Amino acid sequence: MIAGRQIVLERLRDVEEPQRRQVVADIRVGDVGLAPALTYYPNATQPIGSPGIGAGPDHDVYAILAAYDGRGRAWATIQLRVIPLVSWLWVGGAIVGLGALLAGLPAPRRT
């Protein structure tokens, strides 16, 4: 449980592409589906992590696949972070942008 939501690992799956291989963890946090992944490149020595992100109006959920069972795919270590009020940063940026547009308008002429 995290932030009152149940976490369920639905499955671990492989995604094969010509230039890379990914191990994707399909998880469900409450009613949000996330898919964090580890990407393996042929010439790299370490995998690269890709987070699964679930955005909402009051908080964002970030999931990172840290480790997994390479044989039976029975378990995975997933790090979850719940960060509140992230979307309000975008609202604040929009207000600043609107203020910049209003400041760029020509000043009214006095008669």
MIDOSE-1310 file (N, C-alpha, C; in nm, 2 decimals, decimal comma, always signed):
residues 111
miag	+0,08/-0,12/+0,00/+0,00/+0,00/+0,00/+0,09/+0,12/+0,00; +0,05/+0,22/-0,08/+0,12/+0,35/-0,08/+0,01/+0,45/-0,10; +0,01/+0,55/-0,02/-0,09/+0,66/-0,03/-0,23/+0,61/-0,03; -0,26/+0,50/+0,04/-0,39/+0,44/+0,04/-0,43/+0,36/-0,08
rqiv	-0,34/+0,33/-0,17/-0,36/+0,26/-0,29/-0,29/+0,12/-0,29; -0,36/+0,02/-0,34/-0,29/-0,11/-0,35/-0,20/-0,12/-0,47; -0,09/-0,18/-0,46/+0,01/-0,20/-0,57/+0,00/-0,34/-0,61; -0,01/-0,36/-0,74/-0,02/-0,50/-0,80/+0,07/-0,51/-0,92
lerl	+0,16/-0,61/-0,91/+0,25/-0,64/-1,03/+0,17/-0,74/-1,11; +0,13/-0,69/-1,23/+0,05/-0,77/-1,32/+0,13/-0,87/-1,39; +0,25/-0,82/-1,45/+0,33/-0,91/-1,52/+0,46/-0,84/-1,56; +0,56/-0,92/-1,58/+0,69/-0,88/-1,64/+0,70/-0,93/-1,78
rdve	+0,73/-0,84/-1,88/+0,73/-0,89/-2,02/+0,86/-0,83/-2,09; +0,90/-0,91/-2,19/+1,01/-0,87/-2,27/+0,96/-0,80/-2,40; +1,03/-0,69/-2,44/+1,00/-0,62/-2,56/+1,13/-0,63/-2,64; +1,13/-0,70/-2,75/+1,25/-0,71/-2,84/+1,24/-0,61/-2,95
epqr	+1,34/-0,54/-2,97/+1,35/-0,45/-3,09/+1,49/-0,47/-3,15; +1,51/-0,43/-3,28/+1,64/-0,45/-3,34/+1,76/-0,39/-3,26; +1,74/-0,27/-3,20/+1,85/-0,20/-3,14/+1,86/-0,21/-2,99; +1,76/-0,27/-2,93/+1,75/-0,28/-2,78/+1,66/-0,39/-2,74
rqvv	+1,67/-0,42/-2,61/+1,57/-0,52/-2,54/+1,53/-0,45/-2,42; +1,40/-0,46/-2,39/+1,34/-0,40/-2,27/+1,27/-0,51/-2,19; +1,28/-0,49/-2,05/+1,20/-0,57/-1,96/+1,11/-0,47/-1,90; +0,98/-0,49/-1,92/+0,87/-0,39/-1,88/+0,79/-0,46/-1,77
adir	+0,77/-0,38/-1,66/+0,68/-0,43/-1,55/+0,55/-0,36/-1,56; +0,44/-0,43/-1,59/+0,31/-0,38/-1,59/+0,26/-0,38/-1,45; +0,24/-0,26/-1,39/+0,19/-0,26/-1,25/+0,06/-0,17/-1,25; -0,01/-0,19/-1,14/-0,13/-0,11/-1,12/-0,12/-0,05/-0,98
vgdv	-0,13/+0,08/-0,97/-0,13/+0,15/-0,84/-0,27/+0,21/-0,83; -0,35/+0,15/-0,75/-0,49/+0,19/-0,74/-0,56/+0,17/-0,88; -0,61/+0,27/-0,94/-0,67/+0,25/-1,07/-0,58/+0,30/-1,19; -0,46/+0,33/-1,16/-0,36/+0,39/-1,26/-0,27/+0,27/-1,30
glap	-0,25/+0,25/-1,43/-0,16/+0,15/-1,48/-0,03/+0,22/-1,52; +0,08/+0,16/-1,48/+0,21/+0,22/-1,50/+0,30/+0,11/-1,57; +0,40/+0,15/-1,64/+0,49/+0,05/-1,71/+0,63/+0,09/-1,70; +0,70/+0,09/-1,59/+0,84/+0,12/-1,58/+0,92/+0,01/-1,65
alty	+1,04/+0,04/-1,70/+1,11/-0,06/-1,78/+1,26/-0,04/-1,75; +1,33/-0,15/-1,78/+1,48/-0,15/-1,79/+1,52/-0,18/-1,93; +1,60/-0,09/-1,99/+1,64/-0,10/-2,14/+1,78/-0,15/-2,14; +1,80/-0,26/-2,22/+1,94/-0,31/-2,24/+1,98/-0,28/-2,38
ypna	+2,09/-0,21/-2,40/+2,15/-0,19/-2,53/+2,27/-0,28/-2,55; +2,29/-0,32/-2,68/+2,40/-0,42/-2,70/+2,54/-0,39/-2,65; +2,58/-0,26/-2,67/+2,71/-0,22/-2,63/+2,72/-0,16/-2,49; +2,61/-0,16/-2,42/+2,61/-0,10/-2,28/+2,64/-0,20/-2,18
tqpi	+2,70/-0,16/-2,07/+2,73/-0,25/-1,96/+2,62/-0,26/-1,85; +2,54/-0,15/-1,85/+2,43/-0,14/-1,75/+2,30/-0,11/-1,82; +2,19/-0,16/-1,76/+2,06/-0,12/-1,82/+2,03/+0,03/-1,79; +1,94/+0,08/-1,87/+1,89/+0,22/-1,85/+1,75/+0,21/-1,80
gspg	+1,71/+0,28/-1,70/+1,58/+0,27/-1,64/+1,49/+0,38/-1,71; +1,36/+0,34/-1,73/+1,26/+0,43/-1,79/+1,15/+0,43/-1,68; +1,11/+0,54/-1,62/+1,01/+0,54/-1,52/+0,87/+0,53/-1,58; +0,78/+0,48/-1,51/+0,64/+0,48/-1,54/+0,58/+0,60/-1,47
igag	+0,50/+0,69/-1,53/+0,46/+0,81/-1,47/+0,30/+0,81/-1,48; +0,24/+0,83/-1,37/+0,09/+0,86/-1,37/+0,07/+0,99/-1,31; +0,02/+1,08/-1,40/-0,01/+1,22/-1,36/-0,15/+1,24/-1,32; -0,17/+1,32/-1,22/-0,31/+1,36/-1,17/-0,31/+1,50/-1,12
pdhd	-0,43/+1,55/-1,10/-0,45/+1,69/-1,06/-0,39/+1,72/-0,92; -0,38/+1,62/-0,83/-0,33/+1,65/-0,69/-0,20/+1,59/-0,67; -0,15/+1,49/-0,74/-0,02/+1,43/-0,72/+0,02/+1,35/-0,85; +0,15/+1,32/-0,86/+0,20/+1,23/-0,96/+0,26/+1,11/-0,90
vyai	+0,25/+1,00/-0,96/+0,31/+0,87/-0,91/+0,42/+0,83/-1,01; +0,54/+0,81/-0,96/+0,65/+0,77/-1,04/+0,69/+0,63/-1,00; +0,71/+0,54/-1,09/+0,75/+0,40/-1,06/+0,87/+0,37/-1,14; +0,97/+0,31/-1,07/+1,10/+0,27/-1,13/+1,12/+0,12/-1,10
laay	+1,15/+0,05/-1,21/+1,18/-0,09/-1,20/+1,33/-0,10/-1,16; +1,36/-0,14/-1,04/+1,50/-0,15/-0,99/+1,56/-0,29/-1,01; +1,49/-0,39/-0,99/+1,54/-0,53/-1,01/+1,42/-0,62/-1,04; +1,45/-0,74/-1,09/+1,35/-0,84/-1,12/+1,41/-0,98/-1,12
dgrg	+1,32/-1,08/-1,11/+1,36/-1,22/-1,12/+1,39/-1,26/-1,26; +1,51/-1,28/-1,30/+1,54/-1,31/-1,44/+1,50/-1,44/-1,49; +1,48/-1,54/-1,40/+1,44/-1,67/-1,44/+1,29/-1,69/-1,45; +1,23/-1,69/-1,33/+1,09/-1,73/-1,33/+0,99/-1,61/-1,34
rawa	+1,05/-1,49/-1,34/+0,97/-1,36/-1,34/+0,86/-1,36/-1,23; +0,90/-1,41/-1,11/+0,81/-1,42/-1,00/+0,80/-1,29/-0,91; +0,91/-1,21/-0,92/+0,91/-1,09/-0,83/+0,98/-0,98/-0,90; +0,96/-0,86/-0,85/+1,02/-0,74/-0,90/+1,04/-0,64/-0,79
tiql	+1,14/-0,56/-0,79/+1,16/-0,46/-0,69/+1,13/-0,33/-0,76; +1,03/-0,26/-0,72/+0,98/-0,14/-0,78/+0,98/-0,03/-0,68; +1,04/+0,08/-0,71/+1,04/+0,20/-0,62/+0,93/+0,29/-0,67; +0,85/+0,33/-0,57/+0,74/+0,43/-0,60/+0,76/+0,56/-0,53
rvip	+0,72/+0,66/-0,60/+0,73/+0,80/-0,53/+0,60/+0,87/-0,57; +0,54/+0,92/-0,46/+0,42/+1,00/-0,48/+0,46/+1,14/-0,45; +0,45/+1,23/-0,55/+0,49/+1,37/-0,54/+0,37/+1,46/-0,56; +0,33/+1,53/-0,45/+0,20/+1,61/-0,46/+0,22/+1,74/-0,53
lvsw	+0,11/+1,78/-0,59/+0,10/+1,91/-0,65/+0,19/+1,94/-0,77; +0,24/+1,84/-0,84/+0,32/+1,87/-0,95/+0,25/+1,94/-1,07; +0,13/+1,91/-1,09/+0,05/+1,97/-1,20/+0,03/+2,12/-1,17; +0,04/+2,16/-1,05/+0,03/+2,31/-1,02/+0,15/+2,38/-1,06
lwvg	+0,26/+2,32/-1,08/+0,38/+2,39/-1,14/+0,34/+2,43/-1,28; +0,27/+2,35/-1,36/+0,23/+2,38/-1,50/+0,13/+2,50/-1,49; +0,04/+2,50/-1,40/-0,05/+2,61/-1,39/+0,02/+2,74/-1,35; +0,11/+2,73/-1,26/+0,19/+2,85/-1,23/+0,27/+2,90/-1,35
gaiv	+0,33/+2,81/-1,43/+0,40/+2,85/-1,55/+0,31/+2,91/-1,65; +0,19/+2,86/-1,66/+0,09/+2,92/-1,76/+0,06/+3,07/-1,71; +0,04/+3,09/-1,58/+0,01/+3,22/-1,53/+0,13/+3,32/-1,56; +0,25/+3,27/-1,54/+0,37/+3,35/-1,57/+0,37/+3,39/-1,71
glga	+0,34/+3,29/-1,80/+0,34/+3,31/-1,94/+0,24/+3,41/-1,98; +0,12/+3,40/-1,92/+0,01/+3,50/-1,95/+0,05/+3,64/-1,91; +0,12/+3,65/-1,79/+0,16/+3,78/-1,74/+0,27/+3,84/-1,84; +0,35/+3,75/-1,89/+0,45/+3,80/-1,99/+0,39/+3,85/-2,11
llag	+0,28/+3,79/-2,16/+0,21/+3,83/-2,28/+0,14/+3,97/-2,25; +0,08/+3,98/-2,13/+0,01/+4,10/-2,10/+0,11/+4,22/-2,08; +0,23/+4,19/-2,03/+0,33/+4,29/-2,02/+0,39/+4,34/-2,15; +0,38/+4,25/-2,25/+0,43/+4,28/-2,38/+0,33/+4,36/-2,47
lpap	+0,21/+4,38/-2,42/+0,11/+4,46/-2,50/+0,15/+4,61/-2,49; +0,11/+4,68/-2,60/+0,15/+4,83/-2,59/+0,06/+4,89/-2,48; +0,12/+5,00/-2,42/+0,06/+5,07/-2,32/-0,06/+5,15/-2,38; -0,17/+5,16/-2,30/-0,28/+5,24/-2,35/-0,25/+5,39/-2,37
rrt	-0,30/+5,45/-2,47/-0,27/+5,60/-2,49/-0,37/+5,68/-2,42; -0,31/+5,79/-2,36/-0,40/+5,88/-2,29/-0,44/+6,00/-2,38; -0,56/+6,04/-2,37/-0,60/+6,15/-2,46/-0,62/+6,28/-2,38
